Amino acid sequence: KFLQMYQKSAAGSIQLRRNRFPIKPKLHMVHHCVQRLLSEARRSQWVVNPIAESVQMQEDYIGRPSRLSRRVNPRAIHERTLSRSL
Protein backbone atom coordinates (compact mmCIF):
# COMPACT_ATOMS: atom_id res chain seq x y z
CA LYS A 1 0.00 0.00 0.00
CA PHE A 2 2.82 2.39 0.89
CA LEU A 3 4.56 1.82 -2.44
CA GLN A 4 1.32 2.36 -4.37
CA MET A 5 0.62 5.66 -2.62
CA TYR A 6 4.23 6.80 -3.03
CA GLN A 7 4.04 6.05 -6.76
CA LYS A 8 0.78 8.03 -7.06
CA SER A 9 2.37 10.94 -5.21
CA ALA A 10 5.41 10.82 -7.51
CA ALA A 11 3.19 10.78 -10.61
CA GLY A 12 1.16 13.73 -9.27
CA SER A 13 4.26 15.78 -8.54
CA ILE A 14 5.53 15.15 -12.09
CA GLN A 15 2.23 16.39 -13.53
CA LEU A 16 2.50 19.53 -11.40
CA ARG A 17 6.12 19.94 -12.52
CA ARG A 18 7.35 19.72 -8.94
CA ASN A 19 10.51 17.94 -7.88
CA ARG A 20 8.99 15.82 -5.13
CA PHE A 21 8.79 12.11 -4.21
CA PRO A 22 11.86 10.81 -6.04
CA ILE A 23 11.84 7.12 -6.83
CA LYS A 24 15.28 5.94 -5.82
CA PRO A 25 16.88 2.58 -6.65
CA LYS A 26 16.50 1.38 -3.04
CA LEU A 27 12.75 1.96 -3.21
CA HIS A 28 12.67 -0.01 -6.44
CA MET A 29 14.49 -2.88 -4.69
CA VAL A 30 12.01 -2.77 -1.81
CA HIS A 31 9.20 -3.10 -4.35
CA HIS A 32 10.80 -6.24 -5.80
CA CYS A 33 11.28 -7.71 -2.31
CA VAL A 34 7.65 -7.10 -1.41
CA GLN A 35 6.43 -8.59 -4.69
CA ARG A 36 8.54 -11.70 -4.18
CA LEU A 37 7.42 -12.14 -0.56
CA LEU A 38 3.77 -11.85 -1.57
CA SER A 39 4.25 -14.29 -4.44
CA GLU A 40 5.97 -16.86 -2.22
CA ALA A 41 3.37 -16.41 0.54
CA ARG A 42 0.59 -17.26 -1.93
CA ARG A 43 2.34 -20.51 -2.91
CA SER A 44 3.73 -21.72 0.40
CA GLN A 45 3.54 -21.45 4.15
CA TRP A 46 7.21 -20.37 4.20
CA VAL A 47 9.03 -17.55 2.40
CA VAL A 48 12.72 -16.88 1.87
CA ASN A 49 14.08 -14.01 3.94
CA PRO A 50 15.27 -11.27 1.50
CA ILE A 51 18.47 -10.82 3.52
CA ALA A 52 19.43 -14.41 2.56
CA GLU A 53 20.42 -13.13 -0.89
CA SER A 54 22.01 -9.94 0.35
CA VAL A 55 25.50 -8.91 -0.76
CA GLN A 56 26.65 -7.59 2.61
CA MET A 57 29.03 -10.50 3.14
CA GLN A 58 30.49 -10.22 -0.36
CA GLU A 59 31.07 -6.48 -0.02
CA ASP A 60 32.94 -7.03 3.23
CA TYR A 61 34.95 -9.81 1.64
CA ILE A 62 36.21 -7.43 -1.04
CA GLY A 63 37.43 -4.84 1.45
CA ARG A 64 39.11 -7.19 3.90
CA PRO A 65 41.53 -8.90 1.47
CA SER A 66 42.26 -5.51 -0.04
CA ARG A 67 43.40 -4.17 3.33
CA LEU A 68 45.38 -7.33 4.04
CA SER A 69 47.16 -7.19 0.67
CA ARG A 70 48.45 -3.70 1.42
CA ARG A 71 50.16 -4.99 4.57
CA VAL A 72 52.27 -7.77 3.05
CA ASN A 73 55.40 -7.99 0.95
CA PRO A 74 54.55 -7.37 -2.75
CA ARG A 75 56.54 -10.42 -3.82
CA ALA A 76 54.39 -12.76 -1.74
CA ILE A 77 51.11 -10.85 -1.96
CA HIS A 78 48.91 -13.72 -3.23
CA GLU A 79 50.13 -16.37 -0.82
CA ARG A 80 50.20 -14.10 2.25
CA THR A 81 46.81 -12.55 1.57
CA LEU A 82 45.19 -15.97 1.23
CA SER A 83 46.92 -17.36 4.32
CA ARG A 84 45.91 -14.35 6.43
CA SER A 85 42.30 -14.30 5.26
CA LEU A 86 41.71 -18.02 5.91
C-alpha positions in Angstrom: 0.0 0.0 0.0 2.8 2.4 0.9 4.6 1.8 -2.4 1.3 2.4 -4.4 0.6 5.7 -2.6 4.2 6.8 -3.0 4.0 6.0 -6.8 0.8 8.0 -7.1 2.4 10.9 -5.2 5.4 10.8 -7.5 3.2 10.8 -10.6 1.2 13.7 -9.3 4.3 15.8 -8.5 5.5 15.1 -12.1 2.2 16.4 -13.5 2.5 19.5 -11.4 6.1 19.9 -12.5 7.4 19.7 -8.9 10.5 17.9 -7.9 9.0 15.8 -5.1 8.8 12.1 -4.2 11.9 10.8 -6.0 11.8 7.1 -6.8 15.3 5.9 -5.8 16.9 2.6 -6.6 16.5 1.4 -3.0 12.8 2.0 -3.2 12.7 0.0 -6.4 14.5 -2.9 -4.7 12.0 -2.8 -1.8 9.2 -3.1 -4.3 10.8 -6.2 -5.8 11.3 -7.7 -2.3 7.6 -7.1 -1.4 6.4 -8.6 -4.7 8.5 -11.7 -4.2 7.4 -12.1 -0.6 3.8 -11.9 -1.6 4.2 -14.3 -4.4 6.0 -16.9 -2.2 3.4 -16.4 0.5 0.6 -17.3 -1.9 2.3 -20.5 -2.9 3.7 -21.7 0.4 3.5 -21.5 4.1 7.2 -20.4 4.2 9.0 -17.6 2.4 12.7 -16.9 1.9 14.1 -14.0 3.9 15.3 -11.3 1.5 18.5 -10.8 3.5 19.4 -14.4 2.6 20.4 -13.1 -0.9 22.0 -9.9 0.3 25.5 -8.9 -0.8 26.6 -7.6 2.6 29.0 -10.5 3.1 30.5 -10.2 -0.4 31.1 -6.5 0.0 32.9 -7.0 3.2 34.9 -9.8 1.6 36.2 -7.4 -1.0 37.4 -4.8 1.5 39.1 -7.2 3.9 41.5 -8.9 1.5 42.3 -5.5 0.0 43.4 -4.2 3.3 45.4 -7.3 4.0 47.2 -7.2 0.7 48.4 -3.7 1.4 50.2 -5.0 4.6 52.3 -7.8 3.0 55.4 -8.0 0.9 54.5 -7.4 -2.7 56.5 -10.4 -3.8 54.4 -12.8 -1.7 51.1 -10.9 -2.0 48.9 -13.7 -3.2 50.1 -16.4 -0.8 50.2 -14.1 2.3 46.8 -12.5 1.6 45.2 -16.0 1.2 46.9 -17.4 4.3 45.9 -14.3 6.4 42.3 -14.3 5.3 41.7 -18.0 5.9 
